[in-house]
């Protein structure tokens, strides 16, 4: 891009912007990316998701879900 003026680069910048927008739209349709509906709502829900991914043999109804978030310095 060295040696090109602002007017000469504008079409390329617009093209790249559209390309990125298209990719984000495809990822959004697939349910991947920011604002995904699959994201857990809170800490306990994220614990349940992690537990299911790890395939623990724990019954979810009997789980205490006693989870606490560690802050820096704890």
C-alpha positions, 0 to 999 in steps of 0.5 A, a space after each residue: 500500500 506504500 506509494 498509493 494515495 487515499 483516493 486510490 486506497 478507498 475502494 480496497 478499504 470498502 472491499 475489505 469492510 464488506 468481506 469482513 461484514 460477510 464473514 461476520 454474517 455467516 458466523 452469526 447465521 451459524 450461531 458462532 461469534 459475539 452475542 451467541 444465544 448459546 452463551 450461559 447467562 450466569 456463573 452457575 449456568 456456565 458451570 453446568 455447561 462445563 460439567 456437561 462438556 466434561 461428561 461428568 456422571 453427575 445428576 444435574 438435579 442433585 448438583 449443589 452448584 456451589 460455585 464462586 468466582 475467584 477475583 484477582 489476589 484470592 
